[in-house]
Amino acid sequence: MGFGMRGLVKAALVGASLAALGSLTGAKAEDIRLTYQSWHLAEEPWATSLKEGFAEFERLNPGIKIVPQPVSLGQRDVTLTTAIRAGRGPDIFQLDANPISQYIKEGWVKDLTPYMEKEGGAKAFMADFYPSLRDAVTNDGKVFGVPKNTAAMVLTYNKKLFDAAGVTQAPATWEEFRTAAQKLTRATKDGGPVDQWGTALILQPAGFDLRVSVILRGFGADFLTPDNKHSALNTPEAKEAFQYVVDLIQKDKVMPPGVSQVDANAARQFMAQSKVGTIVETLWALPIIQAINPAFDAWNTLAMAPIPVKAGTDPKVRSTLYVDGLFMNPNTKNADAAWKLIQFMTDRQRMEKWFVDNNMLSGRQSVNDEFKPIQDSKFAQVVKAEIGHASFLPLIPQWPEILTAFRQNLQAAVAQTKTPEAALADAHNQIEAILAR
């Protein structure tokens, strides 16, 4: 979709009214101040889009003021859990799928089922959301959050750098990916130092889970057994995938220096400056990269393709599914107002606006199936198709600790303080111990 059309659609969505929201009951409207925490508030263009939504909600609900609380993704959980356990924290906050089970188990999110029952029942309220997304926010028949956005991770690459390096098509296998990454790693000036690299994997916490997991899965491996009761890192497939990542960094040197410090935003910075040819990303990367460097022309320079797999295999799951949603703090003093805002920010019109502003697919299946800008987007169609080959990372309370154990051991292998074999064995044993508690 061209810039002009995107602008027209955005203007129409911003200008539309939802008079049906009505007024709030309970506390006096002039006394209501809702705090809303999200890592998106710390990033553009997402922050602007959210604030436009807040302004529309405030216009429709005079006297209610929303107080944005930006937080970095890496600091989100520490900040949130510390505040909630102390009886404080934002009224509404955004989570991705990974920590949801832990938040539910610890009582850090409020049960939203009673509010949904007043809207015709939880089943009816959640019917438009993908089943897998409903499952992610549901526990023991109770619904604790409302899905907002979803995506599957895909290979994102710079077409111009591919052409210059003689890479004629997106790699379909990890072997092809390695060859392409080697070709892309070069000096852009004759006689100069290497200043362009094949890829930028993420080894810092922010974004690690969604990106490194696709290599594991693309080799036919995974973190845990299907019942989530044991580590699956002792399989030949897991060992091959782990060694592959280490070799890309240590042997092939197809990543920029300081790779151990790269998080999701740093990888996007590399891409926006044409320093790397590939990253594992999804739809949200396009407007972010465009905002970092408008001259890069992300919409025309980048392309997306399915996650590669090991040659000769066709794993059922090769990518990782993402969802984020809105949750209510059990400590809130303005639950009715908070519920109204959650409804507003996850309604169909806001979901459509979120795609136009931020290139994000909706948690509502009807939006993804019927909204014309999504149907017209070549990028959205690649990601929609990849959703069928993606699954969530384990939705269990122990997952954050498990992920940390795996990441730290991979870091040790990359830093050569452990051999890859020893690092993976340590990760396996540590995860077994975590699950046995």
N, C-alpha and C positions, 0 to 999 in steps of 0.2 A: 504494500500500500504506500503510495507516495506521501510526501510530507504534507501537501495541501489537503488531501483527503483525511489524513490523520488529524490535522488541525480542525477541519470541519466537524468530524465526528466528536472530537474532544469538546469543542465549543457547545455542541448540541447536548452532550451528556452533562456538562457542568451546569448548563442553564436549566435543565429539567427540574421539576419540583415534585416532592413527595409529600403532599399535604396530608396524606393518610396517616402520617406518623402521629399527628395529634399532640396533645399536651400530656405531660407527665403528672402522675399522682404522687402523693406522699409529701416529701420535703418541698418547701417553696422553691419555685423555679430559680428565683434570684439567689438562692443559697447554694445551688448545685455547681460544683466544680469537679469535673471528671479528669483524672490523670490517665494518660494513655502512653504506655511504654512500647517501643519497637526499635529494633536496629535499623529498620527502614528510615526512621526519622533522622538517622545519622548519615544517610546516603542520598545523593541526587541521581535521577530525578524523582525518586520515590518520596522523599520528604515533602516536596512541593505538592505532589499528587495527594498525599495523605492530608496535608493542611487544607487543600481545597475541599476535600470531603468533610473535614471538621467544620469549615466555614459554612458549608451548606447545611450541615446538621444544626449548627447554632442558629442559622437563619430560620430554620423550620421549628426550632425549639427555643424561643427567646428566653434569655436569662440563664441558660445552661452554657457554661464555658468549658472548653476542653483544654487541658494543660498538657502539651506534648512533652514527653520525656525520652529524648534520644539515649540510646545505649549502644555500645559496640557489641557485635555478635559474640566476640570472645569474652566479654565481661558480663553478658546478659544473665547467665544462670547464677553466678556468684552474687551479683547485685540483687536479683530478684529473690533468691532463696533467703539471703541474709535479712532482707526487709520483711518478707512474709513471716518468717519465723519470729521476728520481733514484733509482730502485730501491725506492721505498716505495709508499704508497697503501693504500687499504682493500682487504680481501680480496674483497669483493663490492660492486658499485656498480650503480646504475640509470641507464640512458640512454634518451632518446627516439630516434626514428628519425634525426633530422637529422645527428648527428655519427658515426653508426655506421660508415659507410664509411671515414671518416678514421681512426677508432680502429683498425679492422682493418688498413688500409694501413700505419699507423705501428707496428703490433705492440703496441698498448696494451691489447688484450684477449686472453684465453687461448682457444685452440681447445678447444671442449667436445665435439667429435665423439668422441674416445676414451672419454669417460665415458658418452656415449649408446650407444656400441657395446656396452658392458657391460650396458646395460639392454634389449637386444634389437635394437639398431641405431638409428642416427639417424633413418632414415625412419620407423620405427614410433614412436619417441619423439615426433617432431614432427607426427605424423599428425593430431592433434586441433586443431592450430593453423591459423588461416586461412592459405591459400597466400601471400597478400601479406605476411603477418607473417613467415612462414618465410623468404621471399625477403629480407626486410629484415635478417635476422641471419645470412644465409648468403653465403659468398663462395668461389668455386672449389671447391664441393662440401663445404666445411667449415662447421660451425655454431658461431658464436661467442657466441650468447646465447640465452636462452629468453624468448619474449614473455610479458608479464604482463597488461597492459591494452590495450584499443583503444577508439577512439571516432572519430566524425566530428564536425566542428564544425557547429553549428546556430545559428539566431537565437534568442536568449533574451530574453524581454520581460516587463514588469510589466503584468499584466492590469488592475490598478486604475488605473495611470497612463494606459493606453490608453483605458479607459472615460471617465476624466475629461477627456481631450483630444479625445474624439469619434472615436478611431481604432477602427473596428469589427472589424477583422480583421488578422491578421499580414500584413505586406507580402510579396507574391509577386515583385515586381520591385524593382530598385534605384530606379526612379523613385517607386514607392509608398513605399519606405523613406525617401527624402528628404522626401517630403511628410509622412509620419508624424513624422519627426524634427523637422521645423519646428513641427508642432503641439504636440509634447511639450516643446519649449523655451519656457519661460514663467516668469513670476513667480507663485509660489503664493499670494502675499498681494497684495491690491489696492494698487497704488501702490508696491509694493516692487521690489527689483532681481530680475533673472532668477536663480532659484535651482534650476531644474530644467532638464535638457537632454535632447536626443533620444537621444544615444548616447555611448559612450566607446570610441573606437578606441585601439589600443595602438601606441605608437611607440617604447617602450623595448624592449631586447632580450628580456626575459623575457615570452614569450607573443606576440611580434610575428608570428612566422612563421605560426602557425596561424590567425591572425585576419585580418590584412591580405591574406593570400593568397586568401581566399575572395571578396574583392571583385574581385581580378584575374580569378579563374576565373569568377566570376559574370557578368563581361562577355565571356567567351569567350576570355580571354587566359591567358598563363602566363609564368613566368620564363624558361624555356628551351625550345628546340625539342624535339620528341619524342625525338631521339637524344641529347639532353643535350650537344650539341657547340657550340651557339651560343646567344646571348641571343635571346629572343623579345620583348624590350621595345620593339622598333621597329615593332610592328604597330599598326594603328589601334585595335584593341581594347585593347591595353595603354595607349596614350595616353589613351583615353577613361576607363579605370578610374583611372589615376593622377590625371588632372585632377579626377575625381569626388571622390576622397579629399581633395584639396587644397581643393576648393570647399566640401565639408561643413564644413571647419574654418575657412577664411578668409572665405568669403562668407556661408554660412548660419549659422555660429557655433552649431552644434547640439551642441558638445562643451564640457565644463567648461573653465575657464581652466587653463593649464598642461598642455595636452593632450600636449605633447612629452615630458613626464615620466611619463606614465601607463604602467604595466606591467599585467600580468594581475591581480595582487592589488589594485592601485589601482582598476581597473575594477570588480572585485567589491565593493570598499568603496563605491563610488558607487552600485552597484545595491542593496546591503544597506541603504543609508540613503535609498533612494527619490530619489536625485539624478539618475538617468538612467533612461530608459524601455527601452533596448535595449542589449545587448552581444552579441558573438559568443562563444559558450561551448559547453560540452557538459555531459554528465551530472555530471561532478565538481563543477561550480559549485554545485549545489544544497546539499549538506551544508556546503560552505565558506561560502557566503553565510548559511546558517542559523546557523552557528557564530559568524559575525561579529556578527549581530544577530538573536537568537532571536525578538524581537518582530516582525520582518519577515514571519515565517511563509512562508519561501521555497517550501515544498511546495505551498501553496495560492495564493500570490501570483504565482508565475512560470508561464510557459508556454513551450513550445519549438516551433519551426517550421523548415521547410527553409530553406536559404540562398537569398536572392532571386537573380534573374537579370535580365539586360537584357531589357526588354520585347520580345516577338516572337522570342525565341531560346530554345533548349533545349539548352544545352551538356551534353555527356556528363559532364564533370567540373565541378562547381560548388563542392564543398567540399574540405576537406583532411583527410586521414586521419592519425590519431595512433596510435602504438604506443609503449609503453615496455617494457623488458625488463631482465633481470638478467644481469650480465656478471661474469667472474672476472678479477681482476688477474693478469697473467703473473708478477708478483713474489711472489705469495702463497706462504707456507710451509705452508699448511694446505689444499691443493687438494682432498683427499678430503672434508674437513669442509665446505668451501665448496660443493662440488658437492651434498652432501646438503641444505644449506640452500637452495640454488637450487631443487632438486627440490621441497622442502617448500613454499616460498613461491609456487610456480607450479602446485601440484597443484589438482585440481578443487575440493576442499573449501575451500582458501584463496581460490580465485577466487570462489566463492559468497559467502564471508564478506566479501570485498572489495566486492562489489556491495552487500550489506546495510549495511556500515559506511559506504561512501564513494560509492555510486551509480556504480560504474565497470563497464563491460562487460568481459568476459573476452577474453583472446587465444585462449581455447579455444572453438571454435564450439559444442561440445556444451553448454557451460554457458549460453551465450546462447540456444540453441534449446530447452533443456529445463528450466532452473531457473525454477520458477513465479514467484518474485518479479519476475524480469525480464519474464516474459510478462504479468504484471499491471500493469507500470509504463507509464503513458502516455508518460512522458519517454523511457524506454528504447526504446520502439517507434519514436518519431520518430528517434532517433539511429541505431538499427539500420537503418531504411529509408534514412537519408542515407548510410550506409556504401557503398551501391550507387552513389552519385553522387560519391564522394570518391576521391582518390588521394594517395599520399605526395608530399611535396616531393622534389626530385631527390636520389636516394640515391647521391651521388658525393662523393669526398673534398673537392672544391673548394666544396661547398655552403655551409659556414659562412662562408667568405670572400665568396661571391657574395651571400648574404643580407645581410651587413654592408654591402656596397657599395650594395645597393638601399635598405636602411633609412636609411643616412646621407644618401643623395641625397633620399629622401622627406622626411627631417627638414629638409634645406636648403630644399626647396620650401615646407614649412610655415612655416619661419622667415623666408621671403622673402629669403634670401641668394642664391637662384637662382630663376629662373623655372621653372615646372613643366616646360616644354619642355626647358630646358637641363639640369635635374636628371635627367630621365628619359634624355636623350641621354647624359649622363655615366655614369649607371648602366649603360646598354647597352654603352657603350664599355669601361668598366672590367671588366664581366663577360666581354666578348669577349677582353680581354687575359688575364684569369685562366684562361679555358678554353684559350687558345692556348699556354700555357707547356709 
